[in-house]
Amino acid sequence: MISNFNLDELPASKRFSYWQEIVEDLFAAVSIKCESPETFRTWRKATLLGELPAGTSLVTPVNISRTRHHVSRSSADALKVVVPLSGALAISQDKRDTLVQPGQFVLVDPARPYQENITDDLTFIWMHLPRDTVASKVSQLDKLTAIGFDRTTPYAKVAGDFMMSLSQVWNDVEGQAATHLASIALDLITMALWERLDRVNTHSTTHRSAQFQRAKAYIDERIADPSLSLGAVAAVLGVSSRYVSMLFAEAGFSYRHYVLEQRLARCADDLASPYLVHRTITDVAYSWGFYDGAHFSRAFKAAYGMSPSEFRASKAVR
């Protein structure tokens, strides 16, 4: 894959024809028209954040079309996010038309035809997102293309601001740091897509609601396991730990709070049972995933207003 270039290094008469030859390697097969090929200019500065391609580019006025023919003969596994820095991008896809300007970003899906029209010099940030990862978290991508995501909604603002900031430093990070930043960017963009989908889709339950129920079911089944972790839950769902945390946050509490609440409830049931009076409080606590008796006692008292021993005694009296 061609990463970096500046066609100013070529004779002006050859720049546009050369770009036509290499453009499919940059993202997807398309047709390009240029009214003034003799003045055409473009450059590209790309990087790899973990496994996430990203970069900045300049393209002077052109019209780009990905037709049904292109889609049928060449697949594309990535989605594209474009963030204009200067100039504007007119894009049409899925029966929508929008003009994306600085302060906004847009999603482009090469699985279906689209048109991009650049009428002034366009400098922009771009990121290529793994389709399978995004599609596993956000359904109905065809309702999210050709929409200008702006700073008027919380998640879109955070995602847009993060991409802008990330572009300033991504050439200076590598290894685990780059992978971590890519994961954050992917999660934030996905959150912005959810936010928009909630506004345009009023039918059926969302995919993340089902995932939240799966997460809770997995936790409930393994609540006694002291090694239960946020990472383990995320691995089962095939998502990031940050994504699982967000699912719980949307429900109004944290992953840790949910696990603690469930473990305490099971301990309370055992302490109240007349059939388990022979078991020590420590045994009960350890049987439900606690590994620190002092921590258990503090957490129990905070939740039930009395110590575990006082709670057990109160149930025995009754």
N, C-alpha and C positions, 0 to 999 in steps of 0.2 A: 504493500500500500504506500503510495506517495505521501509523504508527510509534510515537508516544508518546501516552498518555492516562492519565487518572486519573478513574475514574467516580465518585469521591467528589464531583466537581463537579456531578453530576446529582442530581436528587431521588431518594431511595432507591427509590421506586416504579418508576422508569424504568431503573434501572441494568441489571438482568438482561435485560430485553427489548432494550435497546440493544446489549448485548454479543452477544446471539444474532444480531443483524443484521450485526455486523461481524466475527464470529469467523472466517468463511470467508476473509476477506482476510488474516487473521493467519497462517494456515498451510494449512488444508484444510477442506473441507466436513464438518461434523459435526452431530450432534444433541446437545442439552444439556438436562439436567434438573437442577432445583434445588428442594430441599424447602422452602427458606426464601428465596424470591426477594426478599422485602422487606428482608432483611439482607445481600444479596449485595454483595460488593465486589471490585473488581479494578483493577489499574493495570499499566502496561507502559512500560518505558524501553528503547528500542531504539537500536541503532547499526548502522553498516555498516563492517565491517573489510575494506577492499578491496571484494570482492564477496560477502563472507560476512555475512549478517544475524545479529545476536546481540543479547542484552539480558537484562534481569532483569524478573520479573513477580511479582505477587501475585494469587492466585485463592482465594476462599473456597469452602467445600464445594459441589461440583457433581459430576455424573456426565456424562462425555463419551463419545459413541459415534460411531465412523466405521464405517458398515455397508457391505455389498457394493453397495447402491444408491448411496451416496455415492461409492465408489471408481469405479463404472461411469460416473457422470455428471460427475465432476470429477477430473482428473489432478493430481498434485502432483510437481514435479520435485525437491523437497528432502527430505532426511531430517532428523529432529529429534533433537537430543541434549538431555536435560533433566538438570540438576544441582540437586537440592533443597538449599536453604539452611536452611529450617525447615519443619516439617511433613513429610508423606510422600505419595508418589504410588503408588497401586495401579494396575497396568497389566496388561492381558491382550492378547496378540497371538501369533499362530502357535502356538496350543495351549499357551501358557505363561502363568503368572500370577506376578507378583512384586510385592513392596512395596519401592519405592525410597526410601531415607532419606538424610539428610545424610551425606556421606562417600562417596556412590555416584553413578553416573550411568547413564542408560538410553538406548537407541536406539529411536526410534519410526519406523516406515516406513509412510507413508500410502498406499502402493501396495496394501496389504491391510487388511482390517478390524482395528480395535483398540478397546479400551475403556480409559478413564482414570477412576479414581474418587478424588476428593479429599474426605477426610472431615474434615480439619482445615485451617485456613488454611495455604496452601502458598506459600512464597516460593522462587523458583528462578531459576537461570541457564538460558538456552536458546541454542542455536545451530542454524542451518539449514545443512546441508551439501549440496553439489551431488551429486545421486545418481550421475550418470555418472562423476564423478571417484572417488567411493568405490567404486562397483561395478567400475570398471576395475582396482582394486587388491585388493579383497576380494570373493570369491565367496560365494554362499549367505547373503545378508543375512537370509533368513528364519530362520537359526539363531542370529541375534545380537540379535533384538528381545526385549523383555520379560525382560531379564537385568540384574541389578544389578551393574554393573562397580564393584568396590570397590578399596580400597587394598592388598589382599592379593597382587596380582600386579603386577610391575614396571611394565609399560607403562600399565596402567590407573591406577596411582598417579601416574605422571608426567603423564598426560593430565588426570586429575582435578585435580591440584594446579595445572597450568598454566591450566586454564579458570578456576579460582578466582582465581588471581593476575591473569589477563588481565582479568577482570571489574572489577577495581579500577582499571584504567588505560585501558580501551578508549575512554572518552570523551575522553581527553587525547591520543590519537594519531590521525594522519591520513596520507593520502598513502601513500608507499612504506613507511613504518613500519607502518601499519595492514595493508597488504597482506602484508608480511613476517610479522607476528604471526599473521594469519589462516592463512597457509601452514603455519606451525609448528603451530598448533592442529589443523589438518586432518590433518597428518602424524602427530601424536601420537595423535589419536583413531583414525586408521586402524591404527596400530601396536597399539593396545589391542584393536581388533576382530580383527586377525590372531591376537593372543595368545590370545584367547578361542576363536576358530575352531579353532586347533590343538588345543585341549582338547576341543572337542565334536565335531570332525570327524576321524575316523581313516581316511577313505577318500580315495584318489587323491592326486596331488601337488598342492601348493598353487599358486595362480596366481603368487605371487611367485617360486616356483622357476623357472617358465617365463620370467618376466621377467628373472631373473638370467642365465639361459642366453642370452637375447636380448642382454642388455647385453654379456656376454663375447664373443659372436659379432661384434657391431658393433665392439668394441674391437679384436679380433684382425684384422678385415678392414682396419682403418685405423690399425694400430699404427705405421706409418711416417710418418703425418701429424703433423707437429709441432704443428698447431693442434687436435689431438684434445683434447677437454675433457670434464669431468664434465657440464657444461651441454649439450653436444652429444649425449651419450649419453641424458641425461634427455629431451631434446626428441624424440629418435627413439622412445623408449618412451612419450612422452606423460605423463610424471610429473615430479616435482620432483627437483632435484639431491639434496636431503636423502633422498629416497626411494631413489635409486640408491646413495647412500652406505650406507644401512641394509642394502640387499641384500648389499653386499659385507661389511659388518660381521657379518652373520649367518653368512657363510661363513668368518669368522675372519681377514679381512684387509681392508685399505682399497682404495679405487679406485686411489689413487696407487701403492700397493705393487704391485697387479696390473699396471698399465701399465708401471711400471719393470721389474718382473720379466720381462715379456714382451719388452720392448725389449732388455734385457740378454741374454736367451737368444738372440735373433736375432743380436745382435752377436757373441756367443760362437760361434755356428754359422759366421758369415762369417769370423771371425778364425781359426777352425780349418780352414777349407777351403783346400786346396792350389791351388784354382782362382782364389782371390781374393787371392793374396799381393801382387799388383800394386797393390791398393788401400791407401791409407793408413788408419791407425786412425781418423783424424778423418773421412774419407769414410765409413767403415763406420758410425761413430756417427751422423753426420748423416743417413745413409740410413735409419736406423730411428727417427727422430723426436727425437734429441738435438740441442740447439742450443748447448751449452756443453761444450767439450772437457774442461775441468777437472772439471766436475760429472760427466761421463761416466766419467772415469778414477777418481774417488773412489768412485762408485757401483759400478763394475765390480770394483774391488779389494775393496770391502766384501762383495760377493756371491761372488766367486770366489777370494779369498785371494791374489791377485797382480794386478799391473798388466796392462792390455791387451797391452802389448808382451811382457811375460813370458809371458802366456797363449799368445800367438801363437807365441812361440819354443818353448814346451814342446810344442806340437802339431807344430811343424815337425820337432823331433828325433824324434818318434815316427814 
